[in-house]
Amino acid sequence: MRIDLNGQTIETQAQTLADLLSEQGFESSCVATAVNGEFIARSLRSETRLDDGVKVEVLSPMQGG
């Protein structure tokens, strides 16, 4: 299926948000996630199904000032 990940269209076999994070190499404990603009708590990622065309944002914390 095709999804939008951080503004880029990608092809994925992932069925859930947790699967996508693993597939794309994100450290799931260190990122914040949103699907179609809605925050998804870490505890809900394995339950959050992905559909064709969904928009996913994965944000990593940054240090600095």
N, C-alpha and C positions, 0 to 999 in steps of 0.2 A: 504494500500500500504506500501511497505518497502522503507525507505529512510536512508541515512547516515546522522546522526546529530552529529556534533562534533566528528567524528571518530567512532561512534557506530551505528550499524544498529538497527533501531526501526521500529515498526509498527505504522502507524498513519491513522486517518480518515481525517486529515486536507487537504483541497483542495488548500489553499493559504498559503503563508509565514506568513501572519498575523494570520491566524487560527492556524498554528503550534506553534507560539510563545505563544498564549493564551493557547492552549492545554497543552503545556509543562511547563507553569507557569513562563515564562520569563517576566520581566518588559520591555515591548517593547520600552518605551521611553529612557531606559538606556542601550541599547545594539546596537552593530553594526552587520549587517548581510551580508552574502554572499551566493550565490547559484551557485554551480559549479565553484567556484573561482571568481565570479564577484560580486562586492559590490552592494547591493540593498539598495537604499535610503528608509528611513522610509515612505515617501509619496507613494512609489510604492509597499509596502509589501502586501496590500490587492489586488493588481492587479497581483502579481507574483504567477502564478499557479505552483503547485508541481506535478511532475510526478514520477512514480515508479523508484527507483534507483538514484534519485537526491542526490547531496551532499550539505548539508546545514551547514554553520558555524555560530554560534552565539557567539559573543565576548562581555564580560562585562569589563568596565574600572576597573583598579586596582589602588589603592593608594600605595604610598611607594617611596622609592628612592634608 
